[in-house]
Amino acid sequence: MRAAFVNADVASLHSASPRARGVLVRDGAIEALFDDLPAGLPADVRIVDCAGGALLPGFHDCHVHLTDTGLLSGGHDLHDCPDISSMLRRVHDLCSGRVYSTDPLYAGNYEEQAIAQGRPPTRAELDAVTGEVPAVLSRVDGHSCVVNSAALARFEVAALDGVERDGAGESTGRLIGAANYAAQNGVIAALSTDAKRAADERAAQMALRAGITTAHNVIVADEPFERLAEHYRHDAELPVRVISKVCSLDVRKVKRLGRRVFGGDIFVDGSIGSRTAAVSGEYRDGAGSGRLYLAGAQLRELFDEAAEHGLSLGVHAIGDRAVEEAIAAWETVIAARGALPGVRPSIDHFEIAQPDQIARAGRLGMLLSMQPAFDHLWGGHGRMYEQRLGSDVARGMNLFASAKRAGCVVCGGSDSPVTPFSALLGIHSLVNHHVVAQRLSVDEAVRAYTEDAAKLSFDEHRRGRLAAGCDADFAVLEKRLDAVAPATIKDIDVMMTVVAGEVRYCALD
């Protein structure tokens, strides 16, 4: 099949032919870029009018949870509930209106600071509106949740670490740490296969509407090989390209699954919002300095075994104590093994990093799967980062420009449903970082979601730029990103998304 995408303002991100007016596609790959439509094309070549839009390589999202994104969309997204009473009404309606009546309830994306009472509902409040339906409400970062009594019993979390209790020793319903992960993994595992597959399809359509053609699907729950293999097969059938990445510590099982990359949320620590990210100081608005879930010899053994099998993995490290554990472990493995040409060390999130840590990560050539919208949503004066950690620490977070200057490869992602499934919001956030010195240029920001992002899955020679022989994956925007005010980048509309030469989304009349 051949197609010509015409009447476009093409930015190829390829130095040999940086700009063009159209793209000729054959059998899912780019045949040529052109300024004038080649003469003598057969009559069966499909002509696709791009209406003068800006055509650029399809965006990659290097850290997304597809199933969660679909499950926590629509009415299950509680971020718009201003107070506890509205949350409880929503939860009641969701319990009553479940499509699959035997499924537990999973909803979330709440933030305490956006709720009038400054807290989520308690177990007792949830019990009053859910009855016997197990209900789990996830905080926006996924590192804490609140549950009702039925969920406490169903998912057997009451005896685990991380169950908050009141003065009488009774569970309040709030969970962190091991209890949180057990509850959230449990509720998703308990959902019907049809519900989860429908959620994946919804998420894939969200990606296409955002111009995203490749998504790294981070699968947090480790499952038996047969179930994971089925999950990977289903991911491959979605209308976007999916890089499936299970967060397993069983390297041999990962090897059997056939991917060169895995992880992304192999937790070294937790999150700032839930006060479980491992930081060197203490949280200003709560006790403690977070939690380390993996460290020292555990990480070194994991990294060494992955290197032995030629696999690249990403670990979740947000606080500087967690970042230190991950960098030190890679340094030890590389010192013992020498250069690792087939392995690309990476860290996901990398939110709080000291200057020496950034320099060491650069010397390792580390790939950083970072989430620029974190700064957009929670950086800046008076916002969540400052509330949790103070202004000095908050200004030294999400240092995209510093990491890039040090030699790291910054790869953009959303961590959806934690932030909106939008590469344009990520690009906007890179260009408009709340600390001016940490801003990237528009070109650098675009490459974080295209050419540089493709390196995380070893696909930079076939995706992330537009040239003959590359996969025909691209997005058409209503305007060029370098032709609008930086403050409006997030508001640009996606007009068309093309995967393997096929129009998978189109907003043109």
N, C-alpha and C positions, 0 to 999 in steps of 0.2 A: 504494500500500500504506500502511495506517495501523496504528499500534501504540501502545499505552499502557503505559508503564513505571511501575508502581505500587509502593506500599509501599517508598518510597525516602526517604532524607534528602538532599534536593537542595541543593547549594551551587552557585549559578549563576555566581558571580563577576560578576554584572550588578547594578548598583546599583538599578535599577528594581524588581527582584524577586529579592532575594538568596537567599531560601530557599523551598522548595516541597516537596511530597510526591510529585510524579510529573511525568512528561514525556510529552506527546502528540506523536507523530511522523507526518508524512505525506510519502511519496515522498523519504525520505532527509534531510528537513529538520525542524527543530523547529516544530511548529504552535503549541504553547502549553505553559506550565508550569501546574501545578494543585495545589491542596491537597486537593480532593475530585474524584474522577473525574467528568468532565462527564456529565450525564444525556443519554440519548437517542442514545448512540453506536451506529452500525450494528453488527449482529452479526458482521460480518467484521473488526472491529477486533481485532487480536491483543493479548491482555493478557499482559504479562510481569511476573512478580512478582520484585522486587529484594530480597526477604527482609529488609527493613529496613536494607539497606546504605547506605553514604554514596555518593551519586551526584554526580560532578563532571565538568567538561569533560575530554575525553580528553587524555592527556599527549602532548606533543611531545618528541622527542629531536632536538636541533638539530645534532648531529654524530655520525654513526654510519657505519661501513663494513659494509654489509649482507653482501656476499659474504664478506669476511674473518670476520665474526661467525659465519656459518654454517660456513665451512671450518674455523675454529679452535674448534669446539664438540666436545663428546663426548671421545673418546679423543685427538683432535688438540690438545686443550687440555692443555699440559704443566705448568700451574702447580702441580699436586698432586704432581709428582715431586720427592721430597726430596733426591735425589742423582743423580750422573751415571749410575750403573749402572741406576737405575730409568728414567731418561730414555732410555738406549740400548736397554733392553728394550722400552720403549713404541715407540720408533722402528722397531726390528726388526719388531715385531708389525704396526705400521701399514704398513710396506713389504710385508709378506707378505699382508695382508688388504685391499689396495686393491680397491675396487669396480670402478674403471676401470683395468685393469692397465697401460695405457700412460701413465697420468698420473704426473707427478713427485710427490714427497711434500712437503706443506706442513703444518707443525705449528708450535706456538709458545706464546706467553704465559708464557715463563719469566722469572724475575728472579734475577740472580746471588745476591742476599742471601738468597734462599730455598733455594738449593742448598747442600748440605753443604760442597762444595769451593769455594764462592764464585765459581764460573765455570760457563759452559755447556760442552758437549763440544767437543773440537777436531775439525778436519777428519779427522785420522787415526782418532780414535775413532769418528766417524760412518762413515768408509769401512769399518770393520770390521763394521758391522751393516747397511749399506745396499747393499753391492755396487755394481751399475751404475745403481741408481735415483737420479736427481738428488734431493737432499733439501735443503730450506731450513727452518731453525728460526728463527722470528722472536722477538725479544725482546718483552716485553709492550707496549712503546711503539711498536713497529714501526720504530724508527729505527736499529736494528742487528740483525744476525742472524748465525747460523753456518751454514755450508754444507759439503757434502762435495765431493770432487774431481769427481764427475760433474756437480754443479751448477755448479762453477767453470767447467767446460768448456762445458756446455750453454748457460749464459746469458752467456758471454763477458765475465766481469767481472774477470778476473785483471789486466788492464792498467788498470783504472779507479782513480780516486782513492778511498781508503777501505779498501783491502785491508790488513789487519794481517799483518805478517810477523815471523817469528822471527829469531834471530841469524844464521841461515844464509841468510836471504832467502826462505825458503819460507813460503807462506801458511799461517796458523794455522787458517783457516776463518772467522774473525770479520771481518765487513764493517760499515762505517759509510758515511755520505755517499753519493756517487754509486754506489759499488759495491753498497751495501745496497739502494738503491731499484731499481737495475737487476735485482738478483737476485729481489727480492720481486715486482716487476711482471712479471718474466719467468716466474716459476713460476706465477703466477695466469693469465697469458696462455696458458701451455702446458697448463693444465688443460682437460679437455673441457667443451664448452658444457653438457652434461647435469650435470656435477659442479658447475659454478658456479650453474646455475639451481636445482639442489636445495639448494645452500647458501643462496641468497636466500630460498627458501621456508622453510627452517628458521629463518632469522633473523626473517622476518616472523611466524612463529608465536611466537617468543620475545618479540617486541614485543607481540603481543596478550595473551600471558600476563602481561605487565607493565603492562597498561592503556595502552599507547602506541598512539595512533591515527594519528599523523603522524611520519614519520622523514625527516630530511635525510640522504640517502645520498651521502656524500662519495666520489667516484670518483677515486682518486689517479692512476691510469694514464691518460694522454692517448692516445687512439686515433683512427684515421680516423673521419670524420663518420658513415659508414654503420654502423660498429660501435657508436659511441656512441648513434646514433639507435635502434638495435635494443635497446641496454641500457636506454635511457629508456622504450621501449615495454614492455619486460618489467617494469620497475619499476612501471609504471602498472597492470599486471595483478595485482600482489600484493594480498593482503587488507588491507594497511594503506595509508594514503595516503603516497606517497613523493615527496619533493622531491629529484629527481635533480640532483646538482651535480658536474659534471666539473671537475677541477683543471687546466684548460688555460690557456695564455697566448695562445691564438689566439681573440681576442675575436669575430672575425667568424664563426668556426665555432660558438662558443657561442651567438651570436645566432641562427644557423640552427636550433639545437636547440629554441628556442622558450621557454626559461625566463627569468624576470627575474633569477634569482640563479644564481651558480655559485661554484666554489672551495670554500674551507673548509680545504683542505690544499695550497694553493699555498705551498710552503715558503719562508718567510723565514729560518728556522733549523730546528734539529732538536729534540731532547728532552733533558730533564735526566737521565733514567735512563741514556741513552747518552752523556751528557756532550757533546752536540752543540748544545744550546740556546745561543744567543749571549748571554752574560752579561757584565756590566761588570767583574766581578772574575774570579777564577780558581776552578776546581774544587778543593776541598780534597783529594779522594781520587783525583785524576788531573790530568795536565798540561793546560794550555790553558784557554781561555775560550769554547769552542764554535765554531760555524761560522755564517756568513751565506751563504745561497744566493742571495738577491735583495736588492738595496739600491739606494738613490739613484735615479738616472735610470731604471733598469729598472722600479722600482715606480711612479714618477711616470708613466711612459709607459703602463704597464698600467692604472693607475687612471684616467688621463685618457681613454684609449680606451674603457674600460668606461663612463665617464660620458657620453661622446659617443654611445654606443649605448643609453643608458638602462638599463644593467645594474648590478646590485649584486653585489659579490664579497666573499668572506672569504679572508683570508690567514692562514696558520699562523704565529703569532709567540708564542713562549714566554718567551724571555729578554728582559731590559730593553733590550739593544742591538737586538734584532729589533723589539720594540714601538716603539722610537724611530724606526726606519726606516719602519715602517708609518704611524705618526701623522704624521711629518714629510711623507711623500709625500702623504697626504690633505690636510694643511694647504696644501701648495703648489698642489694641483689646485683646491681650493675657493677659494683666494685668487685664482687666475687665472680661474676660471669663475663665481664667485659661488655662491649657494645652489643645491643640487642636489635639487629637490623630488621627483624620481622615482628617486633613488638613495639607498641607505642604507649608508653606510660601516660596515664591520664588521671585527672581528678575532676569529679563533678562538683559544682557549686563554688568552692574556693572563695568563700565570701570574705573571710577575715584572714589576711596573710601579711606577715611582717616583711619588711624590705629584704632581709636576708633569705627568707623563704621564697620570695618571688625570684630572687637572683638564682637560687639553687634550682628551682623548678625550670628556669630558663636554660641553665647549663645542662639539665637532663633532656631538653627539647620537649618538655611536657605539653600535652594537649589538655586544655582546660575547657570542660563543658560547662559554661557559665550561663546565668540567667539574668540578662540585663534588666528585665522588667522588675526584678527585685528592687533595684535602686529607684526606679520610677515610682513604685508603689510605697516603699518603706524607707527610702533614703531622704535626706534633707531635714531641715529644722523642724523639731517637734513631732516627727513621725516615729514609727515603731522602733527602728534601729536605735534612735537617740533615746527613746523611753527606756529600752532594755539595757543599753550599754553606755550611754552618755555621748556627748557631741564629739569628743576627740576620737573615740573608737569608730563612731558612725561615719566620720569623714574618711577614715582609712579602710573602707569596705568596698568590695566589688571594684577592684583597681584594674580595670580593663586596659587602659593605656599603659600603665606600669608593667603589667604582665606581657603585653605585646612588645614593648620596648626591650624587655629582658630576654626575649627570644621564645616565649611560649606561643602556642597557637591557640587563639581564643575562638571557641566554637559556640555559636549561639543556640539557646534553647529556651523553652518556656516553663518546664516542669509542670505543664498543664495536668490537672486542673488547678494547680497552685496559683498560676497567673494565666491570663487568657492565651488561648492557642493562636498566637499571632506573631509571625516573624516581623511584621511591620512595626508592631509595638516594641519588639526587641531592638530593631534598628533605630527607632526613635529614641529609645532609652540609652543606647550607646552614644548617639550623637548629642543627647541632651543630659548627660550625667550631671548630678547636682553639684559635683566638684569639677570645675572647668578643666583642670589639668588632666582629668581622667576621660575626657570625651574623645571619641574617635571621629575621623572624617566619615562622610557618607560612604565613600568607596570602601574604607576599612570596615565599616559597619555592615555593608552589604556582603562583603567577602566572609565575614564571620558566620553568615547564614547560607553561604553558597560554596565558594572554592575552599575556604579554610574548613568549613564544617564537613565537607566531603572527606577530608583527611582522617576524620575520626573513624570512618568505616573503610579506609583504604580505597576510596572510590574517586579520588581527585583527578584521575586520568580519564574518567568517563562521565563525571557529573560535576556540577558546580561552576561550569563555564560552558560557553556555546562555541563549538568548533566541529568541523567535519569529523565524523566517527564517534562523537559523544552521544550519550543518550539524549533523546529529544524530550527533555523535561524543562519546561519553562513556565513563567508566569507573565501575564500582561497586566500592567497597572494603568490607571487612568492618567497618571502623570509621571514624569521622571522624578526620582527622589532628590536629585541635585538641582531641581528647578523650582522647588517649593521652599517656603520658610521652614527651618528645622523644627519649629514647634508644631508643625502640621503634618509631619511624616506619618504619624500613627493614624491619621484620618483619611489617608489615600485609599481609594477603593481598588480591589482586585477585580479585573474585568474578565479574566480567563485564566484557567490553569490547565496545562497540557502535561500528560505523563505518557512517555513512550510514544509520542506523536499523536496521542488521542486526546481530544478535548474532554476533560473530565468535569470541568465546571465552566460555565459561561454566563455572564451577567449582561451580555450585549443583546440588544433587541434583534 
